[in-house]
Amino acid sequence: MATVLKSQVSRRRRHSTHPLQRLFDYGHQYRKQIWLATTYSILNKFFDLAPPGLIGVAVDVVVKQQDSIIAQLGVRDVFGQFLIISFLTVIIWILESVFEYAYARLWRNLAQNIQHDLRLDAYKHLQELELAYFEERSTGGLMSILSDDINQLERFLDVGANDIIQVSTTVVIIGGAFFILAPSVAWMALSPMPFILWGSFAYQRLLAPRYSDVREKVGFLNSRLANNISGITTIKSFTAEVYEAYRLSVDSEAYRRSNAKAIALSAAFVPLIRMLILVGFTALLLYGGMAAVAGKMSVGTYSVLVFLIQRLLWPLTRLGDTFDQYQRAMASTNRVMNLLDTPIAIHTGNVALPVEKVRGEVQFKNVYFAYKDRFPVIKNLSLDIPAGKTIAIVGSTGSGKSTLVKLLLRLYEVQTGSITLDGIDLQSLNLQDLRRCIGLVSQDVFLFHGTVAENIAYGSFEAKEQDIITAAKIAEAHEFIINLPEGYETIVGERGQKLSGGQRQRIAIARAVLKNPPILILDEATSAVDNETEAAIQRSLERITVDRTTIAIAHRLSTIRNADCIYVMEHGKLVESGTHEELLEKDKIYSSLWRVQSGLK
């Protein structure tokens, strides 16, 4: 309990940390690159601000000639003075260009590297989370984090970070130059600066919640789009196109309005900043000009200050866009980091169990399980599955049959009780070893976009072509595969949409056969096939279940009548067990189900 509370406190602290600090902590391996890029940005801005100084020196040469600043250094010839100015100009421009190339390359590569690492780390972490996490969130929302939010962060690192550094450098260099060259008018010219900076930070605080809302709304919108594209067949068959277009318009309008609120605030930033800039520029123009006329300030110094005040104040108008980009990036950073900080509920054990050493004896001992905020699905269930035997589990929908499979695969954790494999508690086993020794053929077959061969070999990536074909033959899939346009190289489409339900089911069985696991789970494995195909699959299953622990979950009792033992579940409990004949003799639930399905009642 203490460990859990400590973990919760730690997560709260991380969530309360500023997103920029969270990002900096995440990219600690890039700190050297960050500091180097920052240095190059500062040096670039330093050399970028040097030409106005050279202009002032040139004006000084024109006005004072042999009495100019350069002349005081020993070069009294005017032509020689201009040669020096020209030489310095060339050097400064070259250095400015070199450092611009250097910082641009570093910042862009840094943006790409962090984007790449974040996307991979977020995806890997997502894969480690339990199924309950995905059931509580939409696919579109998660896609928005992995794609749009990370891209938003990349755009800020690509441009925005450099802009902030260079604006800060400009303020420091030019502010210092003003107080050195003309302290009497410096305070007038720089008087808008505190208000500009205060306004910028005030805008930042006001914009932050608005952009958080924007990120949330775009997540809802992406979720709607992902659901609708996946369910396009259902939409068409129920003629719901107008209804779904309306629902999408509602989400899109919410996103548009959320953006409009943020835009209304951010768009006002630049005009307000311009008014503040006008104060500083006018003050310098008036009082600086009068000081130059009165001889209190040289013409060259006045020229430099006029150029510098523009170089200082006008770039501040871009702070609006920069802070806009910054706030979008920070909102995205929080969403990505919150995903990375999501605790992993199911941890791997440290006991290794090589597949070749698995016998396949499974025991459920007083297992209790309930999904979040729902009534118990499994109640104090105990079940012994001998190694190498075929057992079947039947029962009405919602009785808990498929939940047993999820618990065995540790897709969920039991709340009380235990499950053992060959006498070893599942929570002690290495998670990868556990799942490698189990082959699952689910009623909800998922095929990846790719070839038939790639889908059969999924999970057995080193399988040879002949092994794939042999597995397909055992699953009674070879004949229909060779009749496809490209045979085993035929693209099945997203989720296997180019194939029939029965064809997808047989490919899934072939995939499990190729894996050759010591434990085979058939969760309604023949639910989507016709009677002829079912009979063919049954023949193949009789071969592949020999000396292999097999757990068959079925509604169609004809598919499991030859099992070594049949268990009947109702409301999360085992209520009957025995062979097909024994259960018929008991004349209870199983017998009633058999009579209904066989047409005897």
C-alpha positions as CSV (number, residue, x, y, z in Angstrom):
1,M,0.0,0.0,0.0
2,A,2.8,2.4,0.9
3,T,4.5,1.7,-2.5
4,V,1.2,2.5,-4.3
5,L,0.7,5.7,-2.4
6,K,4.3,6.8,-3.1
7,S,3.8,6.0,-6.8
8,Q,0.5,8.1,-6.9
9,V,2.3,11.0,-5.2
10,S,5.1,10.8,-7.6
11,R,2.7,10.9,-10.6
12,R,0.9,13.9,-9.2
13,R,4.3,15.7,-8.8
14,R,5.2,14.9,-12.4
15,H,1.8,16.2,-13.6
16,S,2.2,19.4,-11.7
17,T,5.6,20.1,-13.2
18,H,5.8,22.6,-16.0
19,P,5.5,20.8,-19.3
20,L,8.8,22.4,-20.6
21,Q,10.6,20.9,-17.6
22,R,9.0,17.5,-18.3
23,L,10.2,17.7,-21.9
24,F,13.7,18.7,-20.8
25,D,13.8,15.9,-18.3
26,Y,12.7,13.4,-21.0
27,G,15.3,14.6,-23.5
28,H,18.2,14.5,-21.0
29,Q,20.4,12.5,-23.5
30,Y,20.1,15.5,-25.8
31,R,21.2,18.2,-23.3
32,K,24.6,18.6,-25.0
33,Q,22.9,19.1,-28.3
34,I,20.3,21.5,-26.8
35,W,23.1,23.7,-25.2
36,L,25.1,23.6,-28.4
37,A,22.1,24.7,-30.5
38,T,21.3,27.4,-28.0
39,T,24.9,28.7,-28.2
40,Y,24.7,28.8,-32.0
41,S,21.4,30.7,-31.8
42,I,22.9,33.3,-29.5
43,L,26.0,33.7,-31.6
44,N,23.9,34.0,-34.8
45,K,21.8,36.8,-33.2
46,F,25.0,38.5,-31.9
47,F,26.4,38.7,-35.4
48,D,23.0,39.5,-36.9
49,L,22.9,42.6,-34.6
50,A,26.4,43.7,-35.5
51,P,25.7,45.4,-38.9
52,P,23.7,48.4,-37.4
53,G,26.9,49.0,-35.3
54,L,29.0,49.0,-38.5
55,I,26.5,51.5,-40.1
56,G,27.0,53.8,-37.1
57,V,30.7,53.5,-37.5
58,A,30.5,54.3,-41.2
59,V,28.3,57.3,-40.5
60,D,30.9,58.5,-38.0
61,V,33.6,58.2,-40.7
62,V,31.5,60.2,-43.1
63,V,30.8,62.9,-40.6
64,K,34.1,63.1,-38.7
65,Q,36.5,61.6,-41.2
66,Q,40.0,61.9,-39.6
67,D,38.4,62.4,-36.2
68,S,36.3,59.2,-36.4
69,I,36.4,56.3,-33.9
70,I,38.5,54.2,-36.3
71,A,40.9,57.2,-36.9
72,Q,41.5,57.3,-33.2
73,L,42.8,53.7,-33.5
74,G,45.5,54.9,-35.9
75,V,44.0,54.6,-39.3
76,R,43.4,58.2,-40.4
77,D,43.0,57.5,-44.2
78,V,39.2,57.6,-45.0
79,F,39.6,54.9,-47.7
80,G,41.5,52.7,-45.3
81,Q,38.8,53.2,-42.6
82,F,36.1,52.0,-45.1
83,L,38.3,49.0,-46.1
84,I,38.3,48.0,-42.4
85,I,34.5,48.4,-42.2
86,S,34.1,46.4,-45.4
87,F,36.4,43.6,-44.1
88,L,34.5,43.4,-40.8
89,T,31.2,43.4,-42.7
90,V,32.3,40.4,-44.7
91,I,33.5,38.5,-41.6
92,I,30.4,39.3,-39.7
93,W,28.0,38.2,-42.5
94,I,29.9,35.0,-43.0
95,L,29.9,34.2,-39.3
96,E,26.2,35.0,-39.1
97,S,25.5,32.6,-42.0
98,V,27.7,29.9,-40.6
99,F,25.9,30.0,-37.2
100,E,22.5,30.2,-38.8
101,Y,23.2,27.0,-40.7
102,A,24.6,25.4,-37.5
103,Y,21.6,26.3,-35.3
104,A,19.1,25.4,-38.0
105,R,20.6,22.0,-38.5
106,L,20.9,21.3,-34.8
107,W,17.4,22.4,-33.9
108,R,15.8,20.6,-36.7
109,N,17.7,17.4,-36.1
110,L,16.9,17.7,-32.4
111,A,13.2,18.2,-33.2
112,Q,13.3,15.1,-35.4
113,N,15.2,13.0,-32.9
114,I,12.9,13.9,-29.9
115,Q,9.8,13.4,-32.1
116,H,11.1,10.0,-33.2
117,D,12.0,8.9,-29.6
118,L,8.7,10.2,-28.1
119,R,6.6,8.4,-30.7
120,L,8.4,5.1,-30.2
121,D,8.5,5.4,-26.4
122,A,4.8,6.4,-26.2
123,Y,3.8,3.5,-28.5
124,K,6.0,1.0,-26.7
125,H,4.5,2.2,-23.4
126,L,1.0,2.0,-24.8
127,Q,1.6,-1.7,-25.7
128,E,2.5,-2.4,-22.1
129,L,-0.7,-1.1,-20.7
130,E,-3.6,-3.4,-19.8
131,L,-6.6,-3.8,-22.0
132,A,-8.8,-1.9,-19.5
133,Y,-6.8,1.3,-20.5
134,F,-7.9,0.9,-24.1
135,E,-11.5,0.1,-23.2
136,E,-11.8,3.4,-21.4
137,R,-10.2,5.5,-24.3
138,S,-11.0,6.0,-27.9
139,T,-8.6,4.9,-30.7
140,G,-8.9,8.3,-32.3
141,G,-7.8,10.1,-29.1
142,L,-4.8,7.8,-28.7
143,M,-3.9,8.4,-32.4
144,S,-4.2,12.1,-31.8
145,I,-1.5,11.9,-29.1
146,L,0.8,9.6,-31.1
147,S,0.5,11.7,-34.3
148,D,-0.8,15.2,-34.0
149,D,0.5,16.1,-30.5
150,I,4.0,14.8,-31.2
151,N,4.0,16.6,-34.5
152,Q,2.9,19.8,-32.8
153,L,5.9,19.5,-30.4
154,E,8.2,18.9,-33.3
155,R,7.0,22.1,-35.0
156,F,7.8,24.1,-31.9
157,L,11.3,22.6,-31.5
158,D,12.0,23.2,-35.2
159,V,11.3,27.0,-35.1
160,G,9.8,28.3,-31.8
161,A,12.6,27.4,-29.5
162,N,15.1,29.3,-31.6
163,D,12.8,32.3,-31.8
164,I,12.5,32.5,-28.0
165,I,16.3,32.3,-27.5
166,Q,17.0,34.9,-30.2
167,V,14.4,37.4,-28.9
168,S,15.9,37.0,-25.4
169,T,19.4,37.5,-26.8
170,T,18.2,40.6,-28.7
171,V,16.8,42.1,-25.5
172,V,20.0,41.6,-23.5
173,I,22.5,42.8,-26.3
174,I,20.5,45.8,-27.4
175,G,19.4,46.8,-23.9
176,G,23.1,46.7,-22.8
177,A,24.2,48.7,-25.9
178,F,21.6,51.4,-25.2
179,F,22.8,51.9,-21.7
180,I,26.4,52.0,-22.8
181,L,25.9,54.4,-25.8
182,A,23.2,56.6,-24.6
183,P,22.2,56.1,-21.0
184,S,20.2,59.4,-21.0
185,V,17.6,58.2,-23.5
186,A,18.0,54.4,-22.9
187,W,15.2,54.3,-20.3
188,M,12.8,56.1,-22.6
189,A,13.4,53.7,-25.5
190,L,13.3,50.6,-23.3
191,S,10.4,51.7,-21.2
192,P,7.9,49.5,-23.1
193,M,10.0,46.4,-22.5
194,P,8.6,45.5,-19.1
195,F,5.0,45.9,-20.3
196,I,5.7,43.9,-23.4
197,L,7.3,41.0,-21.4
198,W,4.5,41.2,-18.8
199,G,1.9,41.1,-21.5
200,S,3.5,38.2,-23.1
201,F,3.5,36.1,-20.0
202,A,0.0,37.2,-19.1
203,Y,-1.1,36.1,-22.6
204,Q,0.7,32.8,-22.0
205,R,-1.3,32.1,-18.9
206,L,-4.6,33.0,-20.6
207,L,-3.8,30.9,-23.7
208,A,-2.7,27.8,-21.8
209,P,-6.2,26.5,-20.8
210,R,-7.6,27.5,-24.2
211,Y,-5.1,25.4,-26.1
212,S,-5.5,22.5,-23.7
213,D,-9.2,22.6,-24.7
214,V,-8.2,22.7,-28.3
215,R,-6.1,19.5,-27.9
216,E,-9.0,17.8,-26.2
217,K,-11.5,18.7,-28.9
218,V,-9.2,17.5,-31.7
219,G,-8.9,14.2,-29.9
220,F,-12.7,13.8,-29.9
221,L,-12.8,14.8,-33.6
222,N,-10.1,12.2,-34.5
223,S,-11.9,9.6,-32.5
224,R,-15.1,10.2,-34.4
225,L,-13.3,10.0,-37.8
226,A,-11.5,6.8,-36.8
227,N,-14.8,5.1,-35.7
228,N,-16.7,6.2,-38.7
229,I,-14.0,5.0,-41.2
230,S,-13.8,1.6,-39.4
231,G,-17.6,1.3,-39.4
232,I,-18.3,2.5,-42.9
233,T,-20.1,-0.7,-43.8
234,T,-22.5,-0.3,-40.9
235,I,-23.0,3.3,-41.8
236,K,-23.9,2.5,-45.4
237,S,-26.1,-0.5,-44.5
238,F,-28.2,1.5,-42.1
239,T,-28.2,4.6,-44.4
240,A,-26.8,6.6,-41.6
241,E,-24.6,8.9,-43.8
242,V,-26.5,12.1,-43.0
243,Y,-26.7,11.2,-39.3
244,E,-22.9,10.6,-39.1
245,A,-22.1,13.7,-41.1
246,Y,-24.2,15.7,-38.6
247,R,-22.4,14.1,-35.6
248,L,-19.1,14.9,-37.2
249,S,-20.1,18.5,-37.9
250,V,-21.0,18.8,-34.2
251,D,-17.5,17.6,-33.1
252,S,-15.8,19.7,-35.9
253,E,-17.8,22.8,-34.8
254,A,-16.7,22.3,-31.2
255,Y,-13.1,22.1,-32.4
256,R,-13.6,25.2,-34.5
257,R,-15.1,27.1,-31.7
258,S,-12.4,26.1,-29.3
259,N,-9.8,27.2,-31.8
260,A,-11.7,30.5,-32.3
261,K,-11.5,31.3,-28.6
262,A,-7.8,30.8,-28.7
263,I,-7.4,32.7,-31.9
264,A,-9.5,35.7,-30.6
265,L,-7.0,36.1,-27.8
266,S,-3.8,35.4,-29.6
267,A,-4.7,37.6,-32.6
268,A,-5.0,40.6,-30.3
269,F,-1.4,40.2,-29.1
270,V,0.5,41.8,-32.0
271,P,-1.6,44.9,-32.4
272,L,-1.3,45.6,-28.6
273,I,2.5,45.0,-28.8
274,R,2.7,47.4,-31.7
275,M,1.2,50.2,-29.7
276,L,3.7,49.7,-26.9
277,I,6.6,49.6,-29.4
278,L,5.3,52.9,-30.8
279,V,5.9,54.5,-27.4
280,G,9.6,53.4,-27.3
281,F,10.3,54.2,-31.0
282,T,8.8,57.7,-30.8
283,A,10.6,58.5,-27.6
284,L,14.0,57.6,-29.1
285,L,13.2,59.4,-32.4
286,L,12.3,62.6,-30.5
287,Y,14.6,62.8,-27.5
288,G,17.5,61.1,-29.3
289,G,17.2,63.4,-32.3
290,M,17.2,66.5,-30.0
291,A,20.3,65.1,-28.1
292,A,22.1,64.6,-31.4
293,V,21.3,68.1,-32.6
294,A,22.4,69.5,-29.3
295,G,25.8,67.7,-29.6
296,K,25.1,65.5,-26.6
297,M,25.1,62.4,-28.8
298,S,27.1,61.8,-32.0
299,V,25.3,61.3,-35.3
300,G,26.7,57.8,-35.6
301,T,25.5,56.8,-32.2
302,Y,22.0,58.2,-33.0
303,S,22.0,56.2,-36.3
304,V,23.0,53.1,-34.5
305,L,20.2,53.6,-31.8
306,V,17.6,54.2,-34.5
307,F,18.5,51.0,-36.2
308,L,18.8,49.0,-33.0
309,I,15.5,50.1,-31.6
310,Q,13.8,48.6,-34.6
311,R,15.8,45.5,-34.3
312,L,14.8,45.3,-30.7
313,L,11.1,46.2,-30.7
314,W,9.8,45.0,-34.1
315,P,10.8,41.3,-33.6
316,L,8.8,41.4,-30.4
317,T,5.7,41.5,-32.5
318,R,6.5,37.9,-33.5
319,L,6.2,36.9,-29.8
320,G,2.5,36.4,-30.4
321,D,3.1,33.7,-33.0
322,T,5.9,32.2,-31.0
323,F,3.8,32.0,-27.8
324,D,0.9,30.7,-29.8
325,Q,3.1,27.9,-31.0
326,Y,4.6,27.5,-27.6
327,Q,1.3,27.0,-25.9
328,R,0.1,24.5,-28.5
329,A,3.3,22.6,-28.0
330,M,3.1,22.7,-24.2
331,A,-0.5,21.4,-24.3
332,S,0.6,18.6,-26.5
333,T,3.6,17.9,-24.3
334,N,1.4,17.4,-21.3
335,R,-0.8,14.9,-23.2
336,V,2.2,12.9,-24.4
337,M,3.9,12.9,-21.0
338,N,0.8,12.0,-19.2
339,L,0.6,8.9,-21.5
340,L,4.2,8.1,-20.7
341,D,3.5,8.5,-17.0
342,T,0.5,6.1,-17.0
343,P,1.5,3.3,-14.7
344,I,1.8,-0.2,-16.0
345,A,-0.6,-2.4,-14.1
346,I,0.5,-5.8,-15.3
347,H,4.2,-6.5,-14.7
348,T,6.3,-9.4,-16.0
349,G,7.5,-12.0,-13.6
350,N,11.2,-13.1,-13.4
351,V,10.7,-16.9,-13.8
352,A,11.7,-18.0,-17.3
353,L,9.7,-20.9,-19.0
354,P,11.0,-21.9,-22.4
355,V,8.3,-23.1,-24.7
356,E,9.9,-26.5,-25.3
357,K,9.6,-27.2,-21.5
358,V,5.9,-26.4,-21.1
359,R,3.7,-29.4,-20.3
360,G,0.5,-27.3,-20.4
361,E,-1.1,-28.1,-17.1
362,V,-3.3,-25.1,-16.1
363,Q,-5.1,-24.6,-12.8
364,F,-7.5,-21.9,-11.7
365,K,-7.7,-21.7,-7.9
366,N,-10.5,-19.7,-6.3
367,V,-10.3,-17.0,-8.9
368,Y,-12.4,-13.9,-8.6
369,F,-12.6,-11.1,-11.2
370,A,-14.7,-8.1,-12.0
371,Y,-14.2,-5.5,-14.7
372,K,-13.9,-1.9,-13.5
373,D,-17.2,-0.5,-12.1
374,R,-19.1,-3.7,-13.0
375,F,-20.4,-6.7,-11.2
376,P,-18.2,-9.8,-10.8
377,V,-17.7,-11.9,-13.9
378,I,-15.8,-14.7,-12.3
379,K,-16.8,-15.8,-8.8
380,N,-14.5,-18.1,-6.7
381,L,-13.9,-20.4,-9.7
382,S,-11.6,-23.4,-9.5
383,L,-10.7,-25.4,-12.6
384,D,-8.1,-28.0,-13.4
385,I,-7.0,-28.5,-17.0
386,P,-4.7,-31.5,-17.4
387,A,-1.6,-31.3,-19.7
388,G,-2.3,-32.6,-23.2
389,K,-6.0,-32.8,-22.8
390,T,-8.8,-31.0,-24.7
391,I,-11.4,-29.3,-22.5
392,A,-14.4,-27.3,-23.5
393,I,-16.2,-24.4,-21.8
394,V,-19.7,-23.7,-22.8
395,G,-22.4,-21.4,-21.4
396,S,-24.7,-18.5,-22.2
397,T,-23.4,-15.1,-23.3
398,G,-21.8,-13.1,-20.5
399,S,-21.2,-16.2,-18.3
400,G,-17.4,-15.4,-18.2
401,K,-16.0,-17.9,-20.7
402,S,-13.9,-15.5,-22.7
403,T,-12.8,-13.7,-19.5
404,L,-11.0,-16.9,-18.5
405,V,-9.0,-16.7,-21.6
406,K,-8.0,-13.1,-20.9
407,L,-7.0,-14.0,-17.4
408,L,-4.9,-16.9,-18.7
409,L,-3.1,-14.6,-21.1
410,R,-2.7,-12.0,-18.3
411,L,-4.5,-9.4,-20.3
412,Y,-6.2,-8.7,-17.0
413,E,-5.1,-9.6,-13.5
414,V,-7.2,-11.7,-11.1
415,Q,-8.4,-9.8,-8.1
416,T,-8.2,-12.8,-5.7
417,G,-7.1,-16.4,-6.2
418,S,-4.4,-17.6,-8.6
419,I,-3.8,-19.2,-11.9
420,T,-0.8,-21.6,-12.4
421,L,0.9,-23.1,-15.4
422,D,2.8,-26.3,-14.7
423,G,2.5,-25.4,-11.0
424,I,4.0,-21.9,-11.4
425,D,1.9,-18.8,-10.6
426,L,1.3,-16.8,-13.8
427,Q,2.3,-13.6,-12.1
428,S,5.8,-15.1,-11.4
429,L,6.3,-16.1,-15.1
430,N,8.1,-14.0,-17.7
431,L,5.1,-12.4,-19.6
432,Q,6.7,-13.0,-23.0
433,D,7.3,-16.7,-22.2
434,L,3.7,-17.1,-21.0
435,R,2.2,-15.7,-24.1
436,R,4.6,-17.5,-26.5
437,C,3.4,-20.8,-25.2
438,I,-0.3,-20.0,-25.9
439,G,-1.9,-19.9,-29.3
440,L,-5.2,-18.0,-29.4
441,V,-7.8,-18.2,-32.2
442,S,-10.4,-15.7,-31.3
443,Q,-13.9,-15.2,-32.7
444,D,-13.0,-11.6,-33.5
445,V,-10.2,-12.3,-36.0
446,F,-7.8,-9.5,-36.7
447,L,-5.7,-9.5,-39.8
448,F,-3.1,-6.9,-40.6
449,H,-2.9,-5.0,-43.9
450,G,-0.5,-7.2,-45.8
451,T,-0.2,-10.5,-47.6
452,V,-1.9,-13.8,-46.7
453,A,1.6,-15.2,-46.0
454,E,2.5,-12.4,-43.7
455,N,-0.6,-12.8,-41.7
456,I,-0.1,-16.5,-41.3
457,A,3.5,-16.0,-40.3
458,Y,2.6,-13.2,-37.8
459,G,4.3,-14.0,-34.6
460,S,6.5,-16.7,-36.3
461,F,8.4,-14.1,-38.4
462,E,11.2,-16.5,-39.3
463,A,8.9,-19.1,-40.7
464,K,9.8,-20.6,-44.2
465,E,7.4,-20.6,-47.1
466,Q,6.9,-24.4,-46.9
467,D,6.0,-24.1,-43.2
468,I,3.4,-21.4,-44.0
469,I,1.8,-23.6,-46.6
470,T,1.8,-26.7,-44.3
471,A,0.0,-24.7,-41.6
472,A,-2.5,-23.4,-44.2
473,K,-3.2,-27.0,-45.3
474,I,-3.8,-28.1,-41.7
475,A,-6.2,-25.2,-41.3
476,E,-8.1,-26.2,-44.5
477,A,-7.1,-22.8,-45.9
478,H,-4.6,-23.8,-48.7
479,E,-7.3,-24.4,-51.3
480,F,-9.0,-21.1,-51.2
481,I,-5.6,-19.2,-50.8
482,I,-4.2,-20.6,-54.1
483,N,-7.4,-19.5,-55.8
484,L,-6.8,-15.9,-54.7
485,P,-5.5,-13.5,-57.4
486,E,-1.9,-13.5,-56.1
487,G,-2.1,-16.7,-54.0
488,Y,-0.2,-16.3,-50.7
489,E,1.0,-12.9,-51.8
490,T,-2.6,-11.5,-52.1
491,I,-3.1,-8.4,-50.0
492,V,-5.9,-9.0,-47.5
493,G,-6.8,-5.3,-46.9
494,E,-7.2,-3.5,-43.6
495,R,-8.5,-5.9,-41.0
496,G,-8.7,-8.5,-43.8
497,Q,-11.7,-6.8,-45.4
498,K,-11.0,-8.4,-48.8
499,L,-11.7,-11.9,-47.3
500,S,-14.8,-13.5,-46.1
501,G,-15.4,-14.2,-42.4
502,G,-14.7,-17.9,-42.9
503,Q,-11.5,-17.2,-44.8
504,R,-10.3,-14.9,-42.1
505,Q,-11.0,-17.5,-39.5
506,R,-9.0,-20.2,-41.3
507,I,-6.0,-17.9,-41.7
508,A,-6.2,-17.2,-38.0
509,I,-6.2,-21.0,-37.3
510,A,-3.2,-21.4,-39.7
511,R,-1.4,-18.7,-37.7
512,A,-1.9,-20.5,-34.5
513,V,-0.9,-23.8,-36.1
514,L,2.4,-22.3,-37.4
515,K,3.1,-20.9,-33.9
516,N,2.9,-24.5,-32.6
517,P,2.1,-23.6,-29.0
518,P,1.9,-26.2,-26.2
519,I,-1.5,-24.6,-25.2
520,L,-4.1,-23.9,-27.9
521,I,-7.2,-21.7,-27.1
522,L,-10.1,-21.8,-29.5
523,D,-12.5,-19.0,-28.6
524,E,-15.5,-19.6,-30.9
525,A,-12.9,-20.6,-33.6
526,T,-15.6,-21.9,-36.0
527,S,-18.2,-19.3,-35.4
528,A,-17.9,-17.6,-38.8
529,V,-17.7,-20.7,-41.1
530,D,-20.3,-22.8,-42.8
531,N,-21.1,-26.4,-41.9
532,E,-18.8,-27.9,-44.6
533,T,-15.8,-25.7,-43.6
534,E,-16.6,-26.4,-39.9
535,A,-16.4,-30.2,-40.6
536,A,-13.1,-29.7,-42.4
537,I,-11.7,-27.6,-39.6
538,Q,-12.8,-30.1,-37.0
539,R,-10.8,-32.8,-38.9
540,S,-7.7,-30.6,-38.8
541,L,-8.2,-29.8,-35.2
542,E,-8.3,-33.4,-34.3
543,R,-4.8,-33.7,-35.7
544,I,-3.3,-30.5,-34.1
545,T,-4.8,-31.0,-30.6
546,V,-3.0,-34.4,-30.1
547,D,-0.7,-34.1,-27.1
548,R,-1.5,-30.4,-26.8
549,T,-3.5,-28.7,-24.1
550,T,-6.5,-27.3,-25.8
551,I,-9.2,-25.0,-24.4
552,A,-12.2,-24.7,-26.7
553,I,-14.9,-22.1,-26.0
554,A,-18.0,-22.6,-28.0
555,H,-21.7,-21.9,-28.4
556,R,-22.1,-24.5,-31.1
557,L,-21.9,-27.7,-29.0
558,S,-21.4,-29.9,-32.0
559,T,-17.8,-28.5,-32.2
560,I,-16.8,-29.7,-28.8
561,R,-18.7,-32.9,-28.2
562,N,-15.5,-35.0,-28.5
563,A,-13.6,-33.0,-25.8
564,D,-12.1,-34.9,-22.9
565,C,-14.1,-32.8,-20.5
566,I,-16.8,-30.2,-20.9
567,Y,-17.4,-27.4,-18.3
568,V,-20.7,-25.5,-18.2
569,M,-20.5,-21.9,-16.9
570,E,-23.3,-19.7,-15.6
571,H,-22.9,-16.3,-14.0
572,G,-19.2,-16.7,-13.5
573,K,-19.4,-20.2,-11.8
574,L,-18.9,-23.8,-13.0
575,V,-22.2,-25.5,-12.7
576,E,-21.6,-28.8,-14.6
577,S,-18.7,-30.8,-15.9
578,G,-18.2,-34.2,-17.6
579,T,-18.0,-35.7,-21.1
580,H,-20.7,-35.1,-23.7
581,E,-22.5,-38.3,-22.9
582,E,-22.2,-37.8,-19.1
583,L,-23.7,-34.3,-19.3
584,L,-26.6,-35.6,-21.5
585,E,-27.4,-38.2,-18.9
586,K,-27.5,-35.5,-16.1
587,D,-30.3,-33.8,-18.1
588,K,-29.5,-30.3,-16.8
589,I,-28.3,-27.1,-18.5
590,Y,-26.0,-28.8,-21.1
591,S,-28.6,-31.3,-22.0
592,S,-31.2,-28.5,-22.5
593,L,-28.8,-26.6,-24.7
594,W,-28.0,-29.7,-26.8
595,R,-31.7,-30.4,-27.4
596,V,-32.3,-26.8,-28.6
597,Q,-29.3,-26.8,-31.0
598,S,-30.0,-30.3,-32.3
599,G,-33.6,-29.6,-33.0
600,L,-35.0,-32.1,-30.5
601,K,-36.9,-29.5,-28.5
